[in-house]
Amino acid sequence: MIDSTLPIKNTNKLFKERYERECLRVNGFMKWLMVAQWVVGIVFAVFYSPLTWIGNHYDIHVHIWAAVLIGGSLSSFAVLWLHWYPKSSYSRHVVAAVQMLWSAMFIHLTGGRFETHFHVFASLAILSIYRDWTILVTATLVVAVDHFIRGVFYPLSAFGILTESPYRWIEHALWVLFEVSFLAPGCKRLRNEIRELCERQTEIEQAKRTVDVKVEERTHDLVEVNRMLAQKTSEAETLALVAKYTGNAVAITDENANVEWVNEGFTRITEFALDEIKGSRLTQVQLGDKTCRQTLGKLEQAIKQKQGFNTEIIAHRKNNEPYWTAIELRPIVGADESVDRFITIQSDITSRVRAEQENRKLQQEIVDASRQAGMAEVATGVLHNVGNILNSVNVSASMIKKRFTHSALQNLEKAADLISQHQDSFGEFVQSDQGKKLPGYLITVSKALRNEQQSIDQEFHDLSKNVDHIKEIIAVQQTMAKSTGLHQELRAGDILSDVMTANKESLSNHYIHVTQDLEDPDLVFVSDKHRILQIMINLVRNAKDALLEAVVDRPEISLRSWRESDLVCFEVADNGIGIAPDKIDRIFQHGFTTKRHGHGFGLHSSANAATEVGGRLVVSSAGVGKGARFVLRIPIEPSKPTIGTPDKSNCHGVQETDFVTTGDTV
């Protein structure tokens, strides 16, 4: 926004600068005038004043010293003031007062001669050069006061007479005012002329700036227009190249879908040239016996309602060869905000459709392989745990064998042989030194046998416990094998119990502490037990591996279960090595693993198994070294198929992806 006071400010600034320059030049002149008047005053005092005051007798009068000292003081004061305050408005009044005092000095030095009074009028004319009428007022006041004082108290100095003249000063003051009355308007007029010149100059400069701004704006607009024109030309050329060389078929139709223009890509894909189909309805050009009439009807409906539409459909080339095409229809809005055209973009997706069909087949094979791999991993874990227990069984059997081999029973046999040898003279033998030791020896052997019996009983107890544990693990594995794909009622507490049974030995051997938190152990849900055990056992085994790799002071695994709306949730958390943020999104990908010797099947198959039972497996981790948390959410009741759900496949049994778009226009 332009400041309306700016021209006035600029005029005042310019006037001030110009007037100050004029005043500085006049100040320089006045400095020299002050010096010249001082010299002239001294000359008058030396050569004229003595004759005036004493007559023909020549002698140095006191006024000579007055001219030197007082005149020097006046001129020095004025010169120094102008030097110290060259731009002050007070400086002009000081100069006016000093100049009038010099007039008084000259009148005094000439003895009040009438001719010398003209110095006053000459000084007023000189002061008018400043173009400041106010200093003329100052000068007039100084003259009036001077003539009054000297006319009353020293008339010889002012008027050259000896008699007192108390009213004559008024006449002199009036003549001074008479001159000032002419000089003051002239000063004001000249000052106004300078201001008018400054105003004209300001207006010219402002007009020049305005013209410069307009020229700059017009130049900028022209440059911008040229730039936009070049940009639009470049974009048009680029779009022309895209339309010409793109692999997509592009067609522009009128509001009724009649063809107006097609690109070369359309001709390459459909083999129809523009001349052959111009004016024809686009939906009928590629119609064939394999074209889905239902999808075609949806396309026609979108055209009728002036809406966008995306679909995949079988179309036919000019030679009636069918091919899969993805059609994107977009309405074009005209200047009146109504749809007056359509643009369609088609791409040949035959290869993609075939690849998708093949990919679905391969994906199913991968899912089956992953399921088998997951089962194999669970089986491997089971065998590993059974192997650990068998090691304990082997240790117990070895300990029992060692006890029997080095049993105290041999020492008892030695004592029995000794008693048998002295059976006939046993009484005498007992009294002998050797016989006296026999009772103590038998007591020691008896205690040793009792300790052996307790140790063997404990080993037999551990052996029986380990064998029962093996039976439990095998029972869990058999349950998993028998329950594949079978939905049955399950208890949350039983699931965690079976998971602990399958992993207990391995966790115990590595001194891993396990905590369980069941919100409701008797929570009943219906699902595939095999899939759930496969997931949970694999998660616990992964948690154990993460703890072993992290080497934490207190390795711990937390197992939790709770109900969340219509879902049952199982959680496996550990304080192990954790998962890096850049890897957590890929943790369930096939073949991706964070283990040194992993193969990336376990978590992938677990995620697939969770999906198969209608649930979801999610992971979270605060980062490396901060553990990981896996949560399995599965529905309490399995989802049931909805009766009467319409078939989403199109006329040819391939998944259809058409949808209407209401907001996308061109």
Secondary structure, DSSP 8 states (H G I E B T S, - for coil): ---TTHHHHHHHHHHHHHHHHHHHHHHHHHHHHHHHHHHHHHHHHHHTHHHHHH-S-----HHHHHHHHHHHHHHHHHHHHHHH-TT-HHHHHHHHHHHHHHHHHHHHHTTS-TGGGHHHHHHHHHHGGG--HHHHHHHHHHHHHHHHHHHHH-HHHHHS-SS--TTHHHHHHHHHHHHHHHHHHHHHHHHHHHHHHHHHHHHHHHHHHHHHHHHHHHHHHHHHHHHHHHHHHHHHHHHHHHHHH-SSEEEEEETT-BEEEE-HHHHHHH---HHHHTTSBHHHHT--TTS-HHHHHHHHHHHHTT-EEEEEEEEE-TT--EEEEEEEEEEEE-TTSSEEEEEEEEEE-HHHHHHHHHHHHHHHHHHHHHHHHHHHHHHHHHHHHHHHHHHHHHHHHHHHHHHHHT-THHHHHHHHHHHHHTSTTHHHHHHSHHHHTHHHHHHHHHHHHHHHHHHHHHHHHHHHHHHHHHHHHHHHHHHHHHTTT-EEEEEHHHHHHHHHHHHHHHHHHTT-EEEEEES-TT-EEEEEHHHHHHHHHHHHHHHHHHHHHHT-SS-EEEEEEEEETTEEEEEEEE-SS---TTTGGGTTSTT---STT--S-HHHHHHHHHHHTT-EEEEE-SSTTS-EEEEEEEESS-----TT----B-TTSSB---EEESS---
